[in-house]
Amino acid sequence: MPRPLPTDYPDFYARYVDLVPEEDVLTAMQAQAATTRERLLSFADRPDHRYAPDKWSVRQMLGHMTDTERVFGFRALWFARTDPSALPGFEQDDWMQASDFSAPLEDLLTEFETVRRGHILFLKHLSPDAWERRGIANGHSFSVRAYAYGMLGHERAHLKLLEERYR
């Protein structure tokens, strides 16, 4: 599967797509699992750590990663199935206010991994033309392919944030 073209997503989404240099996004998604598990579990003794008082805890960040994975995956499904309806955006801070990510870090991580595995299986069985299908989300045009790369790029963006700010 070739990388998404800049016309497959709005400019602001490049911050995720650019973090995925691989051509084979499905293999990259599978390979990322061990790194993600290791980095997040390195905070097992301090899952409520925040790098600043008004920032999310490690647990909350992982919950946000799972929420976003679900949203991106749903959008990819919606567009792959050629539903013509535009999808709304979501405000991550509002979602965080309505969330309870107090479960053990291991449970939250297992939830993220399970959602990701489901998306890998879904994407793996798409026809080549389904990867190119497009739709509107949050007022912007996206391809299914862009969402696959965005899922992995979003994960990597947050792991980078963990290393740079939470250590």
C-alpha positions as CSV (number, residue, x, y, z in Angstrom):
1,M,0.0,0.0,0.0
2,P,1.6,3.3,-1.0
3,R,1.9,6.1,1.4
4,P,-1.0,8.7,1.4
5,L,-0.6,11.6,-0.9
6,P,-0.9,15.1,0.6
7,T,-4.3,15.4,-1.1
8,D,-5.5,12.4,1.0
9,Y,-5.7,14.5,4.2
10,P,-5.7,18.2,5.4
11,D,-2.4,19.9,6.2
12,F,-2.8,19.6,10.0
13,Y,-2.9,15.8,9.7
14,A,0.6,15.7,8.2
15,R,2.0,15.7,11.8
16,Y,0.8,12.1,12.1
17,V,1.4,10.8,8.5
18,D,4.9,12.2,8.6
19,L,5.8,10.0,11.6
20,V,5.2,6.9,9.4
21,P,7.9,6.6,6.8
22,E,7.1,2.9,6.1
23,E,5.3,1.9,2.9
24,D,3.7,-1.1,4.6
25,V,1.5,0.5,7.3
26,L,0.0,-2.8,8.5
27,T,3.4,-4.4,9.2
28,A,4.5,-1.2,10.9
29,M,1.3,-1.2,13.0
30,Q,2.0,-4.8,14.1
31,A,5.7,-4.1,14.8
32,Q,4.8,-1.0,16.9
33,A,3.0,-3.0,19.5
34,A,6.0,-4.2,21.4
35,T,7.5,-0.7,21.6
36,T,4.3,0.9,22.7
37,R,3.8,-1.7,25.4
38,E,7.4,-1.3,26.7
39,R,7.2,2.5,26.8
40,L,3.9,2.7,28.5
41,L,4.6,0.0,31.1
42,S,7.8,1.9,32.0
43,F,5.3,4.2,33.8
44,A,3.6,1.3,35.6
45,D,4.9,2.6,38.9
46,R,3.5,6.1,38.2
47,P,0.5,5.9,35.9
48,D,-0.9,9.2,37.3
49,H,2.3,11.2,36.5
50,R,1.7,14.5,34.7
51,Y,4.6,16.6,33.3
52,A,2.6,19.7,34.3
53,P,-0.4,20.2,36.6
54,D,-2.8,21.0,33.7
55,K,-1.6,18.1,31.5
56,W,-3.0,14.6,31.1
57,S,-1.7,11.7,33.2
58,V,0.0,8.7,31.6
59,R,-3.3,6.8,32.1
60,Q,-5.3,9.6,30.5
61,M,-2.9,9.9,27.6
62,L,-3.4,6.1,26.9
63,G,-7.1,6.5,27.2
64,H,-7.0,9.4,24.7
65,M,-4.9,7.2,22.4
66,T,-7.6,4.5,22.5
67,D,-10.4,7.0,21.9
68,T,-8.6,8.4,18.9
69,E,-7.8,5.0,17.6
70,R,-11.5,4.2,17.7
71,V,-12.5,7.4,16.0
72,F,-9.9,7.1,13.2
73,G,-10.9,3.4,12.7
74,F,-14.6,4.2,12.6
75,R,-14.0,6.9,10.1
76,A,-11.9,4.5,7.9
77,L,-14.7,2.0,8.1
78,W,-17.4,4.6,7.3
79,F,-15.4,5.8,4.2
80,A,-14.4,2.3,3.1
81,R,-18.1,1.4,3.0
82,T,-18.8,4.5,0.9
83,D,-21.3,6.1,3.2
84,P,-21.8,9.6,1.9
85,S,-22.6,11.2,5.2
86,A,-20.1,13.6,6.6
87,L,-18.8,12.8,10.1
88,P,-18.4,15.2,12.9
89,G,-15.2,16.2,14.7
90,F,-14.5,15.5,18.3
91,E,-13.0,17.7,21.0
92,Q,-10.4,15.7,22.9
93,D,-10.5,17.8,26.0
94,D,-14.3,17.6,26.2
95,W,-14.0,13.8,25.8
96,M,-11.4,13.7,28.6
97,Q,-13.8,15.5,30.9
98,A,-16.4,12.8,30.3
99,S,-13.9,9.9,30.7
100,D,-12.7,7.7,33.5
101,F,-9.3,6.2,32.8
102,S,-8.7,5.0,36.4
103,A,-8.4,1.4,35.4
104,P,-4.9,-0.2,35.9
105,L,-2.5,0.8,33.2
106,E,-2.1,-2.8,32.1
107,D,-5.9,-3.0,31.4
108,L,-5.9,0.3,29.5
109,L,-3.0,-0.9,27.4
110,T,-4.7,-4.2,26.7
111,E,-7.8,-2.3,25.6
112,F,-5.7,-0.2,23.2
113,E,-3.9,-3.2,21.8
114,T,-7.3,-5.0,21.3
115,V,-8.7,-2.0,19.4
116,R,-5.6,-1.8,17.3
117,R,-5.6,-5.5,16.4
118,G,-9.2,-5.2,15.3
119,H,-8.2,-2.3,13.0
120,I,-5.3,-4.2,11.5
121,L,-7.6,-7.1,10.7
122,F,-10.2,-4.7,9.2
123,L,-7.6,-2.9,7.1
124,K,-5.9,-6.1,6.0
125,H,-9.0,-7.3,4.3
126,L,-9.9,-4.1,2.4
127,S,-9.8,-4.2,-1.4
128,P,-7.2,-2.0,-3.0
129,D,-9.9,0.5,-4.2
130,A,-11.3,0.7,-0.7
131,W,-8.0,2.2,0.6
132,E,-8.5,5.1,-1.9
133,R,-12.1,5.9,-0.9
134,R,-12.7,9.2,0.7
135,G,-15.1,11.0,3.0
136,I,-15.6,14.1,5.0
137,A,-14.8,14.3,8.7
138,N,-14.7,17.4,10.8
139,G,-15.2,19.4,7.6
140,H,-12.1,17.9,5.8
141,S,-11.6,15.3,3.1
142,F,-9.7,12.2,4.1
143,S,-8.9,8.9,2.4
144,V,-9.1,5.5,4.2
145,R,-5.4,5.2,3.6
146,A,-4.7,8.5,5.4
147,Y,-6.6,7.2,8.5
148,A,-4.5,4.0,8.6
149,Y,-1.3,6.1,8.6
150,G,-2.9,8.5,11.0
151,M,-3.6,5.8,13.5
152,L,0.0,4.8,13.7
153,G,1.3,8.3,13.5
154,H,-0.9,9.4,16.4
155,E,0.4,6.6,18.5
156,R,4.0,7.5,17.7
157,A,3.3,11.2,18.4
158,H,2.1,10.4,21.9
159,L,5.0,8.0,22.6
160,K,7.4,10.7,21.5
161,L,5.6,13.1,24.0
162,L,6.0,10.5,26.7
163,E,9.8,10.3,26.1
164,E,10.3,14.1,25.8
165,R,8.0,15.4,28.5
166,Y,7.0,12.7,31.0
167,R,10.5,11.3,31.8
